[in-house]
Amino acid sequence: MRQGQATRLQPNTLPKSGAAGPEQLDAVQAALEPLGLALVLFALDSDSFPLGAVAETDAESLRGSARELGFGLTVY
């Protein structure tokens, strides 16, 4: 998968519990793995925590880049 290409996750990707939580993030990551993608959370100095999907092969180098820029990055 390359940047700019659209990919749809199956509708049953998220648990039906209705409550947002870590188990839903784990479910999304499990759906992204077969696509060669990793779910990442950007820990910025704010009240928001943006999520993104990156190529699994780039996730660790992205973590290093984030650290150099002064923020955290969690790879699920």
PDB file of N, CA, C, O and CB in Angstrom:
ATOM      1  N   MET A   1       0.843  -1.187   0.000  1.00  0.00           N
ATOM      2  CA  MET A   1       0.000   0.000   0.000  1.00  0.00           C
ATOM      3  C   MET A   1       0.880   1.239   0.000  1.00  0.00           C
ATOM      4  O   MET A   1       1.896   1.283   0.694  1.00  0.00           O
ATOM      5  CB  MET A   1      -0.955   0.005   1.217  1.00  0.00           C
ATOM      6  N   ARG A   2       0.504   2.219  -0.756  1.00  0.00           N
ATOM      7  CA  ARG A   2       1.252   3.465  -0.833  1.00  0.00           C
ATOM      8  C   ARG A   2       0.367   4.628  -0.396  1.00  0.00           C
ATOM      9  O   ARG A   2      -0.862   4.565  -0.428  1.00  0.00           O
ATOM     10  CB  ARG A   2       1.786   3.695  -2.261  1.00  0.00           C
ATOM     11  N   GLN A   3       1.059   5.696   0.014  1.00  0.00           N
ATOM     12  CA  GLN A   3       0.347   6.896   0.426  1.00  0.00           C
ATOM     13  C   GLN A   3      -0.568   7.349  -0.705  1.00  0.00           C
ATOM     14  O   GLN A   3      -0.179   7.345  -1.874  1.00  0.00           O
ATOM     15  CB  GLN A   3       1.336   8.022   0.821  1.00  0.00           C
ATOM     16  N   GLY A   4      -1.761   7.730  -0.351  1.00  0.00           N
ATOM     17  CA  GLY A   4      -2.719   8.198  -1.334  1.00  0.00           C
ATOM     18  C   GLY A   4      -3.633   7.118  -1.875  1.00  0.00           C
ATOM     19  O   GLY A   4      -4.609   7.420  -2.560  1.00  0.00           O
ATOM     20  N   GLN A   5      -3.331   5.859  -1.577  1.00  0.00           N
ATOM     21  CA  GLN A   5      -4.201   4.776  -2.010  1.00  0.00           C
ATOM     22  C   GLN A   5      -5.244   4.528  -0.931  1.00  0.00           C
ATOM     23  O   GLN A   5      -4.917   4.458   0.254  1.00  0.00           O
ATOM     24  CB  GLN A   5      -3.389   3.485  -2.307  1.00  0.00           C
ATOM     25  N   ALA A   6      -6.461   4.399  -1.332  1.00  0.00           N
ATOM     26  CA  ALA A   6      -7.546   4.169  -0.375  1.00  0.00           C
ATOM     27  C   ALA A   6      -7.656   2.682  -0.061  1.00  0.00           C
ATOM     28  O   ALA A   6      -7.515   1.832  -0.940  1.00  0.00           O
ATOM     29  CB  ALA A   6      -8.890   4.705  -0.927  1.00  0.00           C
ATOM     30  N   THR A   7      -7.908   2.392   1.204  1.00  0.00           N
ATOM     31  CA  THR A   7      -8.151   1.026   1.657  1.00  0.00           C
ATOM     32  C   THR A   7      -9.306   1.075   2.631  1.00  0.00           C
ATOM     33  O   THR A   7      -9.367   1.952   3.492  1.00  0.00           O
ATOM     34  CB  THR A   7      -6.877   0.392   2.313  1.00  0.00           C
ATOM     35  N   ARG A   8     -10.221   0.133   2.497  1.00  0.00           N
ATOM     36  CA  ARG A   8     -11.361   0.063   3.407  1.00  0.00           C
ATOM     37  C   ARG A   8     -11.220  -1.150   4.302  1.00  0.00           C
ATOM     38  O   ARG A   8     -10.906  -2.251   3.849  1.00  0.00           O
ATOM     39  CB  ARG A   8     -12.692   0.010   2.628  1.00  0.00           C
ATOM     40  N   LEU A   9     -11.462  -0.920   5.595  1.00  0.00           N
ATOM     41  CA  LEU A   9     -11.507  -2.032   6.536  1.00  0.00           C
ATOM     42  C   LEU A   9     -12.906  -2.622   6.513  1.00  0.00           C
ATOM     43  O   LEU A   9     -13.876  -1.923   6.221  1.00  0.00           O
ATOM     44  CB  LEU A   9     -11.115  -1.578   7.974  1.00  0.00           C
ATOM     45  N   GLN A  10     -13.008  -3.881   6.815  1.00  0.00           N
ATOM     46  CA  GLN A  10     -14.308  -4.535   6.857  1.00  0.00           C
ATOM     47  C   GLN A  10     -15.170  -3.922   7.959  1.00  0.00           C
ATOM     48  O   GLN A  10     -14.641  -3.528   8.998  1.00  0.00           O
ATOM     49  CB  GLN A  10     -14.146  -6.052   7.076  1.00  0.00           C
ATOM     50  N   PRO A  11     -16.490  -3.835   7.755  1.00  0.00           N
ATOM     51  CA  PRO A  11     -17.381  -3.216   8.745  1.00  0.00           C
ATOM     52  C   PRO A  11     -17.314  -3.874  10.127  1.00  0.00           C
ATOM     53  O   PRO A  11     -17.580  -3.217  11.133  1.00  0.00           O
ATOM     54  CB  PRO A  11     -18.802  -3.265   8.242  1.00  0.00           C
ATOM     55  N   ASN A  12     -16.971  -5.134  10.187  1.00  0.00           N
ATOM     56  CA  ASN A  12     -16.934  -5.821  11.479  1.00  0.00           C
ATOM     57  C   ASN A  12     -15.572  -5.705  12.161  1.00  0.00           C
ATOM     58  O   ASN A  12     -15.281  -6.478  13.073  1.00  0.00           O
ATOM     59  CB  ASN A  12     -17.289  -7.284  11.296  1.00  0.00           C
ATOM     60  N   THR A  13     -14.732  -4.758  11.739  1.00  0.00           N
ATOM     61  CA  THR A  13     -13.398  -4.588  12.313  1.00  0.00           C
ATOM     62  C   THR A  13     -13.461  -4.222  13.792  1.00  0.00           C
ATOM     63  O   THR A  13     -12.716  -4.775  14.601  1.00  0.00           O
ATOM     64  CB  THR A  13     -12.629  -3.519  11.548  1.00  0.00           C
ATOM     65  N   LEU A  14     -14.342  -3.297  14.147  1.00  0.00           N
ATOM     66  CA  LEU A  14     -14.419  -2.841  15.536  1.00  0.00           C
ATOM     67  C   LEU A  14     -15.383  -3.692  16.344  1.00  0.00           C
ATOM     68  O   LEU A  14     -16.405  -4.151  15.834  1.00  0.00           O
ATOM     69  CB  LEU A  14     -14.845  -1.376  15.594  1.00  0.00           C
ATOM     70  N   PRO A  15     -15.044  -3.896  17.614  1.00  0.00           N
ATOM     71  CA  PRO A  15     -15.975  -4.624  18.484  1.00  0.00           C
ATOM     72  C   PRO A  15     -17.292  -3.867  18.585  1.00  0.00           C
ATOM     73  O   PRO A  15     -17.318  -2.645  18.438  1.00  0.00           O
ATOM     74  CB  PRO A  15     -15.366  -4.833  19.893  1.00  0.00           C
ATOM     75  N   LYS A  16     -18.366  -4.569  18.831  1.00  0.00           N
ATOM     76  CA  LYS A  16     -19.698  -3.960  18.884  1.00  0.00           C
ATOM     77  C   LYS A  16     -20.030  -3.369  20.251  1.00  0.00           C
ATOM     78  O   LYS A  16     -21.171  -2.976  20.489  1.00  0.00           O
ATOM     79  CB  LYS A  16     -20.741  -4.985  18.516  1.00  0.00           C
ATOM     80  N   SER A  17     -19.055  -3.300  21.146  1.00  0.00           N
ATOM     81  CA  SER A  17     -19.322  -2.846  22.512  1.00  0.00           C
ATOM     82  C   SER A  17     -19.872  -1.432  22.570  1.00  0.00           C
ATOM     83  O   SER A  17     -20.584  -1.086  23.513  1.00  0.00           O
ATOM     84  CB  SER A  17     -18.065  -2.925  23.330  1.00  0.00           C
ATOM     85  N   GLY A  18     -19.552  -0.604  21.575  1.00  0.00           N
ATOM     86  CA  GLY A  18     -20.059   0.760  21.564  1.00  0.00           C
ATOM     87  C   GLY A  18     -19.191   1.740  22.318  1.00  0.00           C
ATOM     88  O   GLY A  18     -19.251   2.941  22.052  1.00  0.00           O
ATOM     89  N   ALA A  19     -18.386   1.267  23.249  1.00  0.00           N
ATOM     90  CA  ALA A  19     -17.523   2.145  24.020  1.00  0.00           C
ATOM     91  C   ALA A  19     -16.140   2.189  23.375  1.00  0.00           C
ATOM     92  O   ALA A  19     -15.558   1.155  23.048  1.00  0.00           O
ATOM     93  CB  ALA A  19     -17.430   1.674  25.493  1.00  0.00           C
ATOM     94  N   ALA A  20     -15.628   3.401  23.200  1.00  0.00           N
ATOM     95  CA  ALA A  20     -14.276   3.542  22.663  1.00  0.00           C
ATOM     96  C   ALA A  20     -13.280   3.121  23.728  1.00  0.00           C
ATOM     97  O   ALA A  20     -13.489   3.373  24.915  1.00  0.00           O
ATOM     98  CB  ALA A  20     -14.004   5.000  22.194  1.00  0.00           C
ATOM     99  N   GLY A  21     -12.222   2.497  23.318  1.00  0.00           N
ATOM    100  CA  GLY A  21     -11.218   2.082  24.273  1.00  0.00           C
ATOM    101  C   GLY A  21     -10.073   1.371  23.592  1.00  0.00           C
ATOM    102  O   GLY A  21     -10.066   1.207  22.372  1.00  0.00           O
ATOM    103  N   PRO A  22      -9.097   0.947  24.390  1.00  0.00           N
ATOM    104  CA  PRO A  22      -7.908   0.309  23.834  1.00  0.00           C
ATOM    105  C   PRO A  22      -8.205  -0.948  23.016  1.00  0.00           C
ATOM    106  O   PRO A  22      -7.482  -1.250  22.066  1.00  0.00           O
ATOM    107  CB  PRO A  22      -6.970  -0.038  24.942  1.00  0.00           C
ATOM    108  N   GLU A  23      -9.254  -1.677  23.371  1.00  0.00           N
ATOM    109  CA  GLU A  23      -9.564  -2.892  22.625  1.00  0.00           C
ATOM    110  C   GLU A  23      -9.971  -2.569  21.189  1.00  0.00           C
ATOM    111  O   GLU A  23      -9.745  -3.377  20.288  1.00  0.00           O
ATOM    112  CB  GLU A  23     -10.677  -3.673  23.323  1.00  0.00           C
ATOM    113  N   GLN A  24     -10.564  -1.409  20.968  1.00  0.00           N
ATOM    114  CA  GLN A  24     -10.911  -1.027  19.602  1.00  0.00           C
ATOM    115  C   GLN A  24      -9.665  -0.667  18.799  1.00  0.00           C
ATOM    116  O   GLN A  24      -9.586  -0.957  17.605  1.00  0.00           O
ATOM    117  CB  GLN A  24     -11.891   0.150  19.610  1.00  0.00           C
ATOM    118  N   LEU A  25      -8.686  -0.030  19.459  1.00  0.00           N
ATOM    119  CA  LEU A  25      -7.433   0.266  18.771  1.00  0.00           C
ATOM    120  C   LEU A  25      -6.713  -1.027  18.402  1.00  0.00           C
ATOM    121  O   LEU A  25      -6.144  -1.136  17.316  1.00  0.00           O
ATOM    122  CB  LEU A  25      -6.529   1.153  19.648  1.00  0.00           C
ATOM    123  N   ASP A  26      -6.737  -2.004  19.303  1.00  0.00           N
ATOM    124  CA  ASP A  26      -6.130  -3.300  19.016  1.00  0.00           C
ATOM    125  C   ASP A  26      -6.832  -3.975  17.836  1.00  0.00           C
ATOM    126  O   ASP A  26      -6.178  -4.599  17.001  1.00  0.00           O
ATOM    127  CB  ASP A  26      -6.185  -4.207  20.261  1.00  0.00           C
ATOM    128  N   ALA A  27      -8.147  -3.854  17.763  1.00  0.00           N
ATOM    129  CA  ALA A  27      -8.910  -4.461  16.666  1.00  0.00           C
ATOM    130  C   ALA A  27      -8.565  -3.802  15.332  1.00  0.00           C
ATOM    131  O   ALA A  27      -8.438  -4.487  14.317  1.00  0.00           O
ATOM    132  CB  ALA A  27     -10.423  -4.347  16.934  1.00  0.00           C
ATOM    133  N   VAL A  28      -8.416  -2.497  15.329  1.00  0.00           N
ATOM    134  CA  VAL A  28      -8.040  -1.799  14.095  1.00  0.00           C
ATOM    135  C   VAL A  28      -6.638  -2.223  13.667  1.00  0.00           C
ATOM    136  O   VAL A  28      -6.393  -2.466  12.485  1.00  0.00           O
ATOM    137  CB  VAL A  28      -8.105  -0.260  14.289  1.00  0.00           C
ATOM    138  N   GLN A  29      -5.710  -2.311  14.636  1.00  0.00           N
ATOM    139  CA  GLN A  29      -4.356  -2.743  14.301  1.00  0.00           C
ATOM    140  C   GLN A  29      -4.364  -4.155  13.718  1.00  0.00           C
ATOM    141  O   GLN A  29      -3.650  -4.432  12.754  1.00  0.00           O
ATOM    142  CB  GLN A  29      -3.453  -2.687  15.541  1.00  0.00           C
ATOM    143  N   ALA A  30      -5.157  -5.034  14.291  1.00  0.00           N
ATOM    144  CA  ALA A  30      -5.246  -6.408  13.781  1.00  0.00           C
ATOM    145  C   ALA A  30      -5.755  -6.422  12.340  1.00  0.00           C
ATOM    146  O   ALA A  30      -5.340  -7.269  11.548  1.00  0.00           O
ATOM    147  CB  ALA A  30      -6.172  -7.257  14.676  1.00  0.00           C
ATOM    148  N   ALA A  31      -6.645  -5.497  11.992  1.00  0.00           N
ATOM    149  CA  ALA A  31      -7.161  -5.418  10.621  1.00  0.00           C
ATOM    150  C   ALA A  31      -6.140  -4.792   9.668  1.00  0.00           C
ATOM    151  O   ALA A  31      -6.135  -5.103   8.477  1.00  0.00           O
ATOM    152  CB  ALA A  31      -8.461  -4.609  10.594  1.00  0.00           C
ATOM    153  N   LEU A  32      -5.279  -3.913  10.183  1.00  0.00           N
ATOM    154  CA  LEU A  32      -4.287  -3.250   9.339  1.00  0.00           C
ATOM    155  C   LEU A  32      -3.076  -4.140   9.038  1.00  0.00           C
ATOM    156  O   LEU A  32      -2.468  -4.022   7.975  1.00  0.00           O
ATOM    157  CB  LEU A  32      -3.825  -1.971  10.004  1.00  0.00           C
ATOM    158  N   GLU A  33      -2.731  -5.019   9.962  1.00  0.00           N
ATOM    159  CA  GLU A  33      -1.530  -5.849   9.801  1.00  0.00           C
ATOM    160  C   GLU A  33      -1.484  -6.622   8.481  1.00  0.00           C
ATOM    161  O   GLU A  33      -0.447  -6.606   7.819  1.00  0.00           O
ATOM    162  CB  GLU A  33      -1.438  -6.822  10.943  1.00  0.00           C
ATOM    163  N   PRO A  34      -2.568  -7.303   8.068  1.00  0.00           N
ATOM    164  CA  PRO A  34      -2.497  -8.029   6.788  1.00  0.00           C
ATOM    165  C   PRO A  34      -2.277  -7.114   5.580  1.00  0.00           C
ATOM    166  O   PRO A  34      -1.873  -7.571   4.510  1.00  0.00           O
ATOM    167  CB  PRO A  34      -3.768  -8.822   6.584  1.00  0.00           C
ATOM    168  N   LEU A  35      -2.544  -5.832   5.762  1.00  0.00           N
ATOM    169  CA  LEU A  35      -2.346  -4.863   4.683  1.00  0.00           C
ATOM    170  C   LEU A  35      -0.944  -4.271   4.690  1.00  0.00           C
ATOM    171  O   LEU A  35      -0.604  -3.459   3.830  1.00  0.00           O
ATOM    172  CB  LEU A  35      -3.367  -3.751   4.790  1.00  0.00           C
ATOM    173  N   GLY A  36      -0.118  -4.683   5.676  1.00  0.00           N
ATOM    174  CA  GLY A  36       1.239  -4.148   5.793  1.00  0.00           C
ATOM    175  C   GLY A  36       1.280  -2.776   6.422  1.00  0.00           C
ATOM    176  O   GLY A  36       2.228  -2.019   6.215  1.00  0.00           O
ATOM    177  N   LEU A  37       0.239  -2.446   7.202  1.00  0.00           N
ATOM    178  CA  LEU A  37       0.136  -1.137   7.833  1.00  0.00           C
ATOM    179  C   LEU A  37       0.201  -1.252   9.348  1.00  0.00           C
ATOM    180  O   LEU A  37      -0.099  -2.301   9.918  1.00  0.00           O
ATOM    181  CB  LEU A  37      -1.157  -0.445   7.415  1.00  0.00           C
ATOM    182  N   ALA A  38       0.595  -0.165   9.990  1.00  0.00           N
ATOM    183  CA  ALA A  38       0.623  -0.101  11.445  1.00  0.00           C
ATOM    184  C   ALA A  38      -0.177   1.114  11.901  1.00  0.00           C
ATOM    185  O   ALA A  38      -0.122   2.176  11.281  1.00  0.00           O
ATOM    186  CB  ALA A  38       2.085  -0.035  11.975  1.00  0.00           C
ATOM    187  N   LEU A  39      -0.909   0.946  12.975  1.00  0.00           N
ATOM    188  CA  LEU A  39      -1.654   2.046  13.584  1.00  0.00           C
ATOM    189  C   LEU A  39      -0.710   2.779  14.520  1.00  0.00           C
ATOM    190  O   LEU A  39      -0.053   2.155  15.353  1.00  0.00           O
ATOM    191  CB  LEU A  39      -2.928   1.533  14.348  1.00  0.00           C
ATOM    192  N   VAL A  40      -0.637   4.099  14.392  1.00  0.00           N
ATOM    193  CA  VAL A  40       0.235   4.900  15.245  1.00  0.00           C
ATOM    194  C   VAL A  40      -0.567   6.014  15.914  1.00  0.00           C
ATOM    195  O   VAL A  40      -1.519   6.549  15.345  1.00  0.00           O
ATOM    196  CB  VAL A  40       1.406   5.493  14.426  1.00  0.00           C
ATOM    197  N   LEU A  41      -0.159   6.343  17.126  1.00  0.00           N
ATOM    198  CA  LEU A  41      -0.779   7.413  17.892  1.00  0.00           C
ATOM    199  C   LEU A  41       0.291   8.463  18.137  1.00  0.00           C
ATOM    200  O   LEU A  41       1.352   8.158  18.681  1.00  0.00           O
ATOM    201  CB  LEU A  41      -1.395   6.887  19.241  1.00  0.00           C
ATOM    202  N   PHE A  42       0.020   9.684  17.741  1.00  0.00           N
ATOM    203  CA  PHE A  42       0.945  10.790  17.928  1.00  0.00           C
ATOM    204  C   PHE A  42       0.648  11.458  19.269  1.00  0.00           C
ATOM    205  O   PHE A  42      -0.441  11.997  19.468  1.00  0.00           O
ATOM    206  CB  PHE A  42       0.840  11.812  16.758  1.00  0.00           C
ATOM    207  N   ALA A  43       1.615  11.424  20.188  1.00  0.00           N
ATOM    208  CA  ALA A  43       1.446  12.033  21.509  1.00  0.00           C
ATOM    209  C   ALA A  43       2.036  13.442  21.463  1.00  0.00           C
ATOM    210  O   ALA A  43       3.233  13.639  21.672  1.00  0.00           O
ATOM    211  CB  ALA A  43       2.133  11.167  22.632  1.00  0.00           C
ATOM    212  N   LEU A  44       1.178  14.402  21.189  1.00  0.00           N
ATOM    213  CA  LEU A  44       1.575  15.798  21.102  1.00  0.00           C
ATOM    214  C   LEU A  44       1.308  16.484  22.437  1.00  0.00           C
ATOM    215  O   LEU A  44       0.621  15.925  23.292  1.00  0.00           O
ATOM    216  CB  LEU A  44       0.823  16.516  19.955  1.00  0.00           C
ATOM    217  N   ASP A  45       1.840  17.680  22.623  1.00  0.00           N
ATOM    218  CA  ASP A  45       1.559  18.438  23.840  1.00  0.00           C
ATOM    219  C   ASP A  45       0.222  19.152  23.690  1.00  0.00           C
ATOM    220  O   ASP A  45       0.171  20.371  23.525  1.00  0.00           O
ATOM    221  CB  ASP A  45       2.694  19.456  24.140  1.00  0.00           C
ATOM    222  N   SER A  46      -0.843  18.389  23.749  1.00  0.00           N
ATOM    223  CA  SER A  46      -2.182  18.962  23.638  1.00  0.00           C
ATOM    224  C   SER A  46      -3.174  17.956  24.183  1.00  0.00           C
ATOM    225  O   SER A  46      -2.795  16.903  24.696  1.00  0.00           O
ATOM    226  CB  SER A  46      -2.523  19.342  22.163  1.00  0.00           C
ATOM    227  N   ASP A  47      -4.444  18.290  24.068  1.00  0.00           N
ATOM    228  CA  ASP A  47      -5.493  17.388  24.527  1.00  0.00           C
ATOM    229  C   ASP A  47      -5.944  16.423  23.443  1.00  0.00           C
ATOM    230  O   ASP A  47      -6.847  15.618  23.668  1.00  0.00           O
ATOM    231  CB  ASP A  47      -6.672  18.180  25.020  1.00  0.00           C
ATOM    232  N   SER A  48      -5.329  16.496  22.278  1.00  0.00           N
ATOM    233  CA  SER A  48      -5.730  15.589  21.206  1.00  0.00           C
ATOM    234  C   SER A  48      -4.614  14.579  20.945  1.00  0.00           C
ATOM    235  O   SER A  48      -3.431  14.863  21.132  1.00  0.00           O
ATOM    236  CB  SER A  48      -6.068  16.378  19.912  1.00  0.00           C
ATOM    237  N   PHE A  49      -5.021  13.419  20.518  1.00  0.00           N
ATOM    238  CA  PHE A  49      -4.085  12.343  20.223  1.00  0.00           C
ATOM    239  C   PHE A  49      -4.427  11.777  18.854  1.00  0.00           C
ATOM    240  O   PHE A  49      -5.170  10.800  18.752  1.00  0.00           O
ATOM    241  CB  PHE A  49      -4.130  11.231  21.320  1.00  0.00           C
ATOM    242  N   PRO A  50      -3.885  12.392  17.788  1.00  0.00           N
ATOM    243  CA  PRO A  50      -4.230  11.944  16.448  1.00  0.00           C
ATOM    244  C   PRO A  50      -3.708  10.540  16.160  1.00  0.00           C
ATOM    245  O   PRO A  50      -2.630  10.153  16.610  1.00  0.00           O
ATOM    246  CB  PRO A  50      -3.687  12.915  15.423  1.00  0.00           C
ATOM    247  N   LEU A  51      -4.488   9.800  15.410  1.00  0.00           N
ATOM    248  CA  LEU A  51      -4.117   8.464  14.961  1.00  0.00           C
ATOM    249  C   LEU A  51      -3.764   8.519  13.485  1.00  0.00           C
ATOM    250  O   LEU A  51      -4.247   9.378  12.746  1.00  0.00           O
ATOM    251  CB  LEU A  51      -5.260   7.449  15.217  1.00  0.00           C
ATOM    252  N   GLY A  52      -2.925   7.602  13.074  1.00  0.00           N
ATOM    253  CA  GLY A  52      -2.597   7.497  11.668  1.00  0.00           C
ATOM    254  C   GLY A  52      -2.270   6.063  11.309  1.00  0.00           C
ATOM    255  O   GLY A  52      -2.075   5.226  12.191  1.00  0.00           O
ATOM    256  N   ALA A  53      -2.212   5.781  10.044  1.00  0.00           N
ATOM    257  CA  ALA A  53      -1.794   4.480   9.555  1.00  0.00           C
ATOM    258  C   ALA A  53      -0.577   4.705   8.671  1.00  0.00           C
ATOM    259  O   ALA A  53      -0.599   5.530   7.759  1.00  0.00           O
ATOM    260  CB  ALA A  53      -2.948   3.750   8.777  1.00  0.00           C
ATOM    261  N   VAL A  54       0.478   3.964   8.953  1.00  0.00           N
ATOM    262  CA  VAL A  54       1.713   4.087   8.193  1.00  0.00           C
ATOM    263  C   VAL A  54       2.155   2.704   7.745  1.00  0.00           C
ATOM    264  O   VAL A  54       1.712   1.696   8.298  1.00  0.00           O
ATOM    265  CB  VAL A  54       2.822   4.779   9.031  1.00  0.00           C
ATOM    266  N   ALA A  55       3.016   2.654   6.756  1.00  0.00           N
ATOM    267  CA  ALA A  55       3.574   1.373   6.332  1.00  0.00           C
ATOM    268  C   ALA A  55       4.301   0.756   7.521  1.00  0.00           C
ATOM    269  O   ALA A  55       5.083   1.422   8.198  1.00  0.00           O
ATOM    270  CB  ALA A  55       4.537   1.544   5.107  1.00  0.00           C
ATOM    271  N   GLU A  56       4.035  -0.514   7.763  1.00  0.00           N
ATOM    272  CA  GLU A  56       4.634  -1.195   8.909  1.00  0.00           C
ATOM    273  C   GLU A  56       6.157  -1.113   8.859  1.00  0.00           C
ATOM    274  O   GLU A  56       6.802  -1.009   9.902  1.00  0.00           O
ATOM    275  CB  GLU A  56       4.187  -2.660   8.954  1.00  0.00           C
ATOM    276  N   THR A  57       6.728  -1.159   7.682  1.00  0.00           N
ATOM    277  CA  THR A  57       8.179  -1.101   7.530  1.00  0.00           C
ATOM    278  C   THR A  57       8.758   0.265   7.902  1.00  0.00           C
ATOM    279  O   THR A  57       9.956   0.373   8.164  1.00  0.00           O
ATOM    280  CB  THR A  57       8.556  -1.441   6.108  1.00  0.00           C
ATOM    281  N   ASP A  58       7.924   1.308   7.930  1.00  0.00           N
ATOM    282  CA  ASP A  58       8.380   2.662   8.255  1.00  0.00           C
ATOM    283  C   ASP A  58       8.098   3.061   9.698  1.00  0.00           C
ATOM    284  O   ASP A  58       8.540   4.126  10.129  1.00  0.00           O
ATOM    285  CB  ASP A  58       7.728   3.653   7.331  1.00  0.00           C
ATOM    286  N   ALA A  59       7.388   2.250  10.445  1.00  0.00           N
ATOM    287  CA  ALA A  59       6.910   2.646  11.770  1.00  0.00           C
ATOM    288  C   ALA A  59       8.043   2.981  12.738  1.00  0.00           C
ATOM    289  O   ALA A  59       7.968   3.986  13.444  1.00  0.00           O
ATOM    290  CB  ALA A  59       6.060   1.546  12.353  1.00  0.00           C
ATOM    291  N   GLU A  60       9.078   2.168  12.784  1.00  0.00           N
ATOM    292  CA  GLU A  60      10.161   2.419  13.742  1.00  0.00           C
ATOM    293  C   GLU A  60      10.979   3.650  13.378  1.00  0.00           C
ATOM    294  O   GLU A  60      11.369   4.406  14.267  1.00  0.00           O
ATOM    295  CB  GLU A  60      11.075   1.209  13.824  1.00  0.00           C
ATOM    296  N   SER A  61      11.247   3.868  12.103  1.00  0.00           N
ATOM    297  CA  SER A  61      11.982   5.075  11.724  1.00  0.00           C
ATOM    298  C   SER A  61      11.144   6.326  11.992  1.00  0.00           C
ATOM    299  O   SER A  61      11.681   7.377  12.341  1.00  0.00           O
ATOM    300  CB  SER A  61      12.388   5.014  10.239  1.00  0.00           C
ATOM    301  N   LEU A  62       9.833   6.204  11.828  1.00  0.00           N
ATOM    302  CA  LEU A  62       8.936   7.314  12.139  1.00  0.00           C
ATOM    303  C   LEU A  62       8.975   7.636  13.625  1.00  0.00           C
ATOM    304  O   LEU A  62       8.926   8.803  14.013  1.00  0.00           O
ATOM    305  CB  LEU A  62       7.502   6.986  11.706  1.00  0.00           C
ATOM    306  N   ARG A  63       9.064   6.599  14.459  1.00  0.00           N
ATOM    307  CA  ARG A  63       9.161   6.815  15.910  1.00  0.00           C
ATOM    308  C   ARG A  63      10.419   7.621  16.240  1.00  0.00           C
ATOM    309  O   ARG A  63      10.374   8.530  17.068  1.00  0.00           O
ATOM    310  CB  ARG A  63       9.176   5.457  16.668  1.00  0.00           C
ATOM    311  N   GLY A  64      11.529   7.291  15.600  1.00  0.00           N
ATOM    312  CA  GLY A  64      12.768   8.046  15.822  1.00  0.00           C
ATOM    313  C   GLY A  64      12.640   9.490  15.365  1.00  0.00           C
ATOM    314  O   GLY A  64      13.107  10.404  16.046  1.00  0.00           O
ATOM    315  N   SER A  65      12.018   9.698  14.232  1.00  0.00           N
ATOM    316  CA  SER A  65      11.811  11.063  13.730  1.00  0.00           C
ATOM    317  C   SER A  65      10.932  11.869  14.675  1.00  0.00           C
ATOM    318  O   SER A  65      11.197  13.045  14.926  1.00  0.00           O
ATOM    319  CB  SER A  65      11.181  11.032  12.331  1.00  0.00           C
ATOM    320  N   ALA A  66       9.882  11.233  15.201  1.00  0.00           N
ATOM    321  CA  ALA A  66       8.994  11.919  16.137  1.00  0.00           C
ATOM    322  C   ALA A  66       9.758  12.333  17.387  1.00  0.00           C
ATOM    323  O   ALA A  66       9.590  13.446  17.884  1.00  0.00           O
ATOM    324  CB  ALA A  66       7.803  11.021  16.512  1.00  0.00           C
ATOM    325  N   ARG A  67      10.600  11.432  17.894  1.00  0.00           N
ATOM    326  CA  ARG A  67      11.392  11.733  19.099  1.00  0.00           C
ATOM    327  C   ARG A  67      12.298  12.929  18.847  1.00  0.00           C
ATOM    328  O   ARG A  67      12.427  13.801  19.707  1.00  0.00           O
ATOM    329  CB  ARG A  67      12.236  10.505  19.527  1.00  0.00           C
ATOM    330  N   GLU A  68      12.935  12.979  17.664  1.00  0.00           N
ATOM    331  CA  GLU A  68      13.791  14.101  17.319  1.00  0.00           C
ATOM    332  C   GLU A  68      13.026  15.425  17.270  1.00  0.00           C
ATOM    333  O   GLU A  68      13.582  16.482  17.565  1.00  0.00           O
ATOM    334  CB  GLU A  68      14.456  13.845  15.989  1.00  0.00           C
ATOM    335  N   LEU A  69      11.756  15.357  16.900  1.00  0.00           N
ATOM    336  CA  LEU A  69      10.912  16.548  16.823  1.00  0.00           C
ATOM    337  C   LEU A  69      10.287  16.918  18.169  1.00  0.00           C
ATOM    338  O   LEU A  69       9.632  17.954  18.288  1.00  0.00           O
ATOM    339  CB  LEU A  69       9.821  16.336  15.800  1.00  0.00           C
ATOM    340  N   GLY A  70      10.489  16.070  19.183  1.00  0.00           N
ATOM    341  CA  GLY A  70      10.032  16.400  20.525  1.00  0.00           C
ATOM    342  C   GLY A  70       8.663  15.888  20.900  1.00  0.00           C
ATOM    343  O   GLY A  70       8.052  16.420  21.827  1.00  0.00           O
ATOM    344  N   PHE A  71       8.156  14.877  20.219  1.00  0.00           N
ATOM    345  CA  PHE A  71       6.897  14.291  20.654  1.00  0.00           C
ATOM    346  C   PHE A  71       6.973  12.777  20.565  1.00  0.00           C
ATOM    347  O   PHE A  71       7.877  12.225  19.938  1.00  0.00           O
ATOM    348  CB  PHE A  71       5.728  14.822  19.812  1.00  0.00           C
ATOM    349  N   GLY A  72       6.031  12.122  21.188  1.00  0.00           N
ATOM    350  CA  GLY A  72       6.026  10.676  21.221  1.00  0.00           C
ATOM    351  C   GLY A  72       5.183  10.078  20.122  1.00  0.00           C
ATOM    352  O   GLY A  72       4.313  10.731  19.545  1.00  0.00           O
ATOM    353  N   LEU A  73       5.461   8.824  19.849  1.00  0.00           N
ATOM    354  CA  LEU A  73       4.711   8.092  18.848  1.00  0.00           C
ATOM    355  C   LEU A  73       4.559   6.660  19.367  1.00  0.00           C
ATOM    356  O   LEU A  73       5.554   5.979  19.617  1.00  0.00           O
ATOM    357  CB  LEU A  73       5.425   8.135  17.437  1.00  0.00           C
ATOM    358  N   THR A  74       3.326   6.210  19.528  1.00  0.00           N
ATOM    359  CA  THR A  74       3.071   4.842  19.953  1.00  0.00           C
ATOM    360  C   THR A  74       2.689   4.039  18.728  1.00  0.00           C
ATOM    361  O   THR A  74       1.799   4.427  17.972  1.00  0.00           O
ATOM    362  CB  THR A  74       1.959   4.776  21.041  1.00  0.00           C
ATOM    363  N   VAL A  75       3.362   2.922  18.536  1.00  0.00           N
ATOM    364  CA  VAL A  75       3.058   2.017  17.430  1.00  0.00           C
ATOM    365  C   VAL A  75       2.309   0.842  18.030  1.00  0.00           C
ATOM    366  O   VAL A  75       2.822   0.174  18.927  1.00  0.00           O
ATOM    367  CB  VAL A  75       4.365   1.550  16.664  1.00  0.00           C
ATOM    368  N   TYR A  76       1.108   0.581  17.550  1.00  0.00           N
ATOM    369  CA  TYR A  76       0.293  -0.527  18.093  1.00  0.00           C
ATOM    370  C   TYR A  76       0.677  -1.832  17.473  1.00  0.00           C
ATOM    371  O   TYR A  76       0.102  -2.867  17.806  1.00  0.00           O
ATOM    372  CB  TYR A  76      -1.192  -0.278  17.869  1.00  0.00           C
TER     373      TYR A  76
END
